[in-house]
Amino acid sequence: MTPGAMKPSLWHDAEHGGLNGWLEAGLFVIAISALTVLYAVAQQAGAHTLVFTFYAMAAAAAGMLAITGLGTDPWAVLKARQSWLFGASTVGLEALYFMLLGIISAAEASLALRLAVPASLLLGWLLYGRTMTGRIVLGAAIIIAAVIPVLWGLDTARAIPATLLALACALVVSIKTFASEFHPWNRNARTPLEKLRVTGLVVLATTIVAAAVLILAVLLAATGVIPKSPLVPEPAAFWHVPTLITALLCGAPVFIAMTYLTFSSVVKIGTESFLGTSAFTPFAALGLEVLAARLGLVTPAPYEWQLVPLILLGVVGIAIIIRDRHG
């Protein structure tokens, strides 16, 4: 059965349990927008983004498993290749996106990540036999057309690395989301608590991967094996008190919501449609940023309003794809 073939109720999904998949995808957009604002808060407090993410993920995994328990098959869930594929792609995405933000602005990077939708359509067609109609191809072409001006508008020195990083991010996002959609324990979970348990175990696997990569990178940089760079945190970043406070008290709850909603929604509406809903993230993030600025939590950055027509163009392409895929 293709995603969307079942017609769940307005609020609930009778087949998979829990909320309607589209509602969960919408809540995910709010959660990831809140995370964007939290990143800004943490950075203004002197936190290293990757260290903040690591602590938030670790606390999120601990929180989810504290609520649900490990269950009777934790090792089986942890050993599933989809768990480690999700973990490796999550860590890889953080590093790639960090590097992309060193070349283009956050708003431009957010728009460039819409390439994940065409990438997921291609992977879904090649690997999972998903339908590829003329309208879907048209929608994908419109999304690509919305991103091209951002990348081609850069100077020569930045255009090539930014394009390669944007394509790499799009591919890794697709792999990560497909790993959650086709995780066997995630697909079999029928209650919110069971879904939360599986999500917690997969996030635990992600945390283990992140710890290994971060510790190795810090050691190699400290011993001079690899050059120091903004990507690799200094050892002091790991016991930076504001980082710990913001990650544990703010980051962890948002990560719990974000990862749970991902795992629950993708099974119901499919990876491509789930990624399509992220087209609305720039607007949600802007609204939350304005609210955070009024509360004095962040210093608002000038918004690049010239990107709004391109963002709306991308929304049009995604709407065509979702209408064709789900009617």
C-alpha positions as CSV (number, residue, x, y, z in Angstrom):
1,M,0.0,0.0,0.0
2,T,1.4,3.4,-1.0
3,P,1.6,6.2,1.6
4,G,-1.7,8.0,1.7
5,A,-3.8,5.1,0.3
6,M,-5.5,4.8,3.7
7,K,-7.6,7.8,4.6
8,P,-7.1,8.4,8.3
9,S,-9.5,10.6,10.3
10,L,-9.0,14.3,10.8
11,W,-7.1,13.7,14.1
12,H,-6.2,10.0,14.3
13,D,-4.7,7.3,12.2
14,A,-6.7,4.0,12.6
15,E,-4.1,1.8,10.8
16,H,-0.9,2.9,12.6
17,G,-2.2,4.5,15.8
18,G,-1.6,7.9,17.2
19,L,-2.3,11.2,15.5
20,N,-3.0,11.8,11.8
21,G,0.3,11.7,9.9
22,W,-0.2,15.1,8.3
23,L,-0.9,16.7,11.7
24,E,2.3,15.1,13.1
25,A,4.3,16.4,10.1
26,G,2.9,19.9,10.9
27,L,3.9,19.6,14.5
28,F,7.3,18.5,13.4
29,V,7.7,21.8,11.4
30,I,7.0,23.7,14.6
31,A,9.4,21.5,16.6
32,I,12.3,21.9,14.1
33,S,11.6,25.6,13.9
34,A,11.8,25.8,17.7
35,L,15.2,24.0,17.4
36,T,16.4,26.6,15.0
37,V,15.6,29.3,17.6
38,L,17.3,27.2,20.3
39,Y,20.4,27.0,18.2
40,A,20.5,30.8,18.1
41,V,20.0,31.0,21.8
42,A,22.7,28.5,22.5
43,Q,25.1,30.1,20.1
44,Q,24.6,33.5,21.8
45,A,25.4,31.8,25.1
46,G,28.7,30.6,23.7
47,A,27.7,27.0,22.9
48,H,29.2,25.0,20.1
49,T,26.4,23.8,17.9
50,L,27.5,20.2,17.6
51,V,28.2,19.9,21.3
52,F,24.7,21.3,22.1
53,T,23.2,18.8,19.6
54,F,25.1,15.9,21.2
55,Y,24.0,16.7,24.7
56,A,20.4,17.4,23.6
57,M,20.2,14.0,21.7
58,A,21.7,12.1,24.7
59,A,19.2,13.7,27.1
60,A,16.4,13.1,24.7
61,A,17.2,9.4,24.4
62,A,17.5,9.1,28.2
63,G,14.2,10.9,28.6
64,M,12.3,8.7,26.1
65,L,13.6,5.5,27.6
66,A,13.0,6.6,31.1
67,I,9.3,7.0,30.2
68,T,8.9,3.8,28.2
69,G,11.6,1.5,29.6
70,L,13.9,-0.6,27.4
71,G,11.3,-3.2,26.6
72,T,12.1,-6.9,25.9
73,D,14.1,-6.5,22.7
74,P,16.3,-3.4,23.1
75,W,19.4,-5.1,21.5
76,A,17.4,-6.2,18.5
77,V,16.2,-2.6,17.9
78,L,19.7,-1.2,18.5
79,K,21.3,-3.8,16.1
80,A,18.9,-3.1,13.3
81,R,20.8,-1.7,10.3
82,Q,18.2,1.1,10.0
83,S,19.0,2.3,13.5
84,W,22.7,2.8,12.7
85,L,21.9,4.1,9.2
86,F,19.7,6.7,10.9
87,G,22.4,7.5,13.5
88,A,25.2,7.8,11.0
89,S,23.2,10.0,8.6
90,T,22.0,12.2,11.5
91,V,25.6,12.8,12.6
92,G,26.8,13.3,9.0
93,L,24.0,15.8,8.3
94,E,24.9,17.9,11.3
95,A,28.5,18.1,10.1
96,L,27.6,18.8,6.4
97,Y,25.0,21.4,7.4
98,F,27.5,23.1,9.7
99,M,29.9,23.4,6.8
100,L,27.2,24.7,4.5
101,L,26.3,27.4,7.0
102,G,30.0,28.5,6.8
103,I,29.4,29.4,3.1
104,I,25.8,30.6,2.8
105,S,23.3,32.2,5.2
106,A,20.9,30.2,7.3
107,A,17.9,31.2,5.2
108,E,19.7,30.3,2.0
109,A,20.7,26.9,3.5
110,S,17.2,26.2,4.6
111,L,15.9,26.8,1.1
112,A,18.7,24.7,-0.4
113,L,17.7,21.8,1.8
114,R,14.4,21.6,-0.2
115,L,16.5,19.6,-2.6
116,A,15.9,16.7,-0.2
117,V,12.4,16.4,-1.8
118,P,13.6,15.6,-5.3
119,A,16.4,13.5,-3.8
120,S,13.8,11.4,-1.9
121,L,11.6,11.1,-4.9
122,L,14.5,9.7,-6.9
123,L,15.6,7.3,-4.1
124,G,12.0,6.2,-3.6
125,W,11.6,5.5,-7.3
126,L,14.9,3.6,-7.6
127,L,14.9,1.7,-4.4
128,Y,11.3,1.2,-3.3
129,G,9.3,1.3,-6.5
130,R,7.5,4.5,-5.7
131,T,5.4,6.0,-8.5
132,M,7.0,8.8,-10.6
133,T,4.4,10.6,-12.7
134,G,4.7,13.5,-15.0
135,R,3.2,15.8,-12.3
136,I,5.7,14.6,-9.7
137,V,8.6,15.3,-12.1
138,L,7.1,18.8,-12.7
139,G,6.9,19.5,-9.0
140,A,10.4,18.3,-8.5
141,A,11.6,20.5,-11.3
142,I,9.9,23.5,-9.8
143,I,11.6,22.9,-6.4
144,I,15.0,22.6,-8.1
145,A,14.2,25.9,-10.0
146,A,13.5,27.6,-6.7
147,V,16.9,26.6,-5.3
148,I,19.1,27.2,-8.4
149,P,19.1,31.1,-8.1
150,V,20.5,30.8,-4.5
151,L,23.4,28.6,-5.5
152,W,24.1,30.3,-8.9
153,G,24.0,33.7,-7.4
154,L,27.1,33.0,-5.3
155,D,30.6,33.9,-6.5
156,T,32.7,31.2,-8.1
157,A,34.7,30.4,-5.0
158,R,31.6,29.6,-3.0
159,A,29.2,28.3,-5.7
160,I,30.8,24.9,-6.2
161,P,31.4,23.9,-2.6
162,A,27.9,25.2,-1.6
163,T,26.2,23.2,-4.4
164,L,28.1,20.0,-3.5
165,L,27.3,20.4,0.2
166,A,23.6,21.2,-0.5
167,L,23.3,18.1,-2.7
168,A,25.1,16.0,0.0
169,C,22.8,17.4,2.7
170,A,19.7,16.6,0.5
171,L,20.9,13.0,-0.1
172,V,21.7,12.4,3.6
173,V,18.4,13.8,4.7
174,S,16.6,11.4,2.4
175,I,18.6,8.4,3.6
176,K,18.0,9.4,7.2
177,T,14.2,9.7,6.7
178,F,13.9,6.6,4.7
179,A,15.8,4.7,7.4
180,S,13.1,5.9,9.9
181,E,10.2,5.0,7.5
182,F,11.5,1.5,6.9
183,H,12.8,0.7,10.3
184,P,11.0,-2.6,11.0
185,W,10.3,-1.9,14.7
186,N,9.0,1.5,13.9
187,R,6.6,0.2,11.2
188,N,5.3,-2.5,13.7
189,A,4.8,-0.1,16.6
190,R,1.0,0.5,17.1
191,T,0.9,2.7,20.3
192,P,2.5,6.0,21.0
193,L,4.5,4.5,23.9
194,E,5.9,1.8,21.7
195,K,6.7,4.3,19.0
196,L,8.4,6.4,21.7
197,R,10.5,3.4,22.9
198,V,11.7,2.6,19.4
199,T,12.5,6.2,18.8
200,G,14.5,6.5,22.1
201,L,16.5,3.4,21.2
202,V,17.3,4.7,17.7
203,V,18.3,8.1,19.2
204,L,20.5,6.2,21.6
205,A,22.3,4.6,18.7
206,T,22.7,8.0,17.1
207,T,24.2,9.4,20.4
208,I,26.7,6.6,20.4
209,V,27.7,7.4,16.8
210,A,27.9,11.1,17.7
211,A,30.1,10.4,20.8
212,A,32.5,8.3,18.8
213,V,32.9,10.8,16.0
214,L,33.2,13.9,18.3
215,I,35.7,12.3,20.7
216,L,37.8,11.0,17.8
217,A,37.7,14.4,16.1
218,V,38.7,16.3,19.3
219,L,41.6,14.0,20.0
220,L,42.9,14.2,16.4
221,A,42.7,18.0,16.4
222,A,44.3,18.2,19.9
223,T,47.2,16.0,18.8
224,G,47.7,17.9,15.5
225,V,46.7,15.0,13.3
226,I,44.0,17.1,11.7
227,P,43.9,20.9,11.5
228,K,41.7,22.7,14.0
229,S,38.6,24.2,12.5
230,P,35.3,25.7,13.7
231,L,33.7,22.3,13.0
232,V,35.7,20.5,15.7
233,P,34.8,21.7,19.2
234,E,37.5,22.5,21.8
235,P,37.6,20.2,24.8
236,A,36.3,23.0,27.0
237,A,33.1,23.2,24.9
238,F,32.0,19.9,26.5
239,W,31.8,21.3,30.1
240,H,30.5,24.8,29.1
241,V,27.7,25.3,31.6
242,P,25.3,27.4,29.4
243,T,25.6,24.6,26.8
244,L,24.6,22.0,29.3
245,I,21.7,24.0,30.7
246,T,20.2,24.9,27.3
247,A,20.7,21.4,25.9
248,L,19.2,19.5,28.9
249,L,16.4,21.9,29.8
250,C,15.4,23.1,26.3
251,G,17.1,21.1,23.6
252,A,16.1,17.6,24.9
253,P,12.3,18.2,25.0
254,V,12.4,19.6,21.5
255,F,14.5,16.7,20.3
256,I,12.1,14.2,21.8
257,A,9.2,15.9,20.0
258,M,11.1,16.2,16.7
259,T,12.3,12.6,16.5
260,Y,9.1,11.0,17.7
261,L,7.1,13.0,15.2
262,T,9.5,12.0,12.4
263,F,9.3,8.3,13.2
264,S,5.5,8.4,13.6
265,S,4.7,10.6,10.6
266,V,6.9,9.0,7.9
267,V,5.2,5.6,8.2
268,K,1.8,7.2,7.6
269,I,2.5,9.7,4.8
270,G,5.8,8.6,3.4
271,T,9.3,10.1,3.3
272,E,8.7,12.3,0.3
273,S,5.6,14.0,1.6
274,F,7.0,14.3,5.1
275,L,10.1,16.1,3.7
276,G,7.7,18.2,1.6
277,T,6.0,19.7,4.6
278,S,9.4,21.1,5.7
279,A,8.8,23.7,3.0
280,F,6.8,25.7,5.6
281,T,9.7,25.6,8.1
282,P,11.1,29.1,7.1
283,F,7.8,30.7,7.9
284,A,7.4,28.9,11.2
285,A,11.0,29.6,12.2
286,L,10.5,33.3,11.4
287,G,7.4,33.5,13.6
288,L,9.1,31.8,16.5
289,E,12.3,33.9,16.1
290,V,10.2,37.1,16.2
291,L,8.5,35.8,19.4
292,A,11.9,34.9,20.9
293,A,13.2,38.3,20.1
294,R,10.3,40.1,21.7
295,L,10.9,37.9,24.8
296,G,14.6,39.0,24.8
297,L,15.9,35.5,24.1
298,V,17.7,36.2,20.8
299,T,18.9,39.1,18.8
300,P,16.9,39.0,15.6
301,A,19.0,38.7,12.4
302,P,17.9,40.7,9.3
303,Y,15.5,38.5,7.4
304,E,16.3,37.9,3.7
305,W,12.9,38.8,2.3
306,Q,14.2,38.5,-1.3
307,L,14.1,34.7,-0.7
308,V,10.4,34.6,0.0
309,P,9.3,34.3,-3.7
310,L,11.7,31.4,-4.1
311,I,10.4,29.7,-0.9
312,L,6.8,30.2,-2.2
313,L,7.8,28.7,-5.6
314,G,9.2,25.7,-3.7
315,V,5.9,25.4,-1.9
316,V,4.1,25.3,-5.2
317,G,6.3,22.4,-6.4
318,I,5.7,20.5,-3.2
319,A,2.0,21.0,-3.4
320,I,1.9,19.5,-6.9
321,I,3.8,16.5,-5.7
322,I,1.7,15.9,-2.6
323,R,-1.6,16.4,-4.5
324,D,-0.5,13.9,-7.1
325,R,0.8,11.4,-4.5
326,H,-2.1,11.6,-2.1
327,G,-5.0,13.1,-4.1
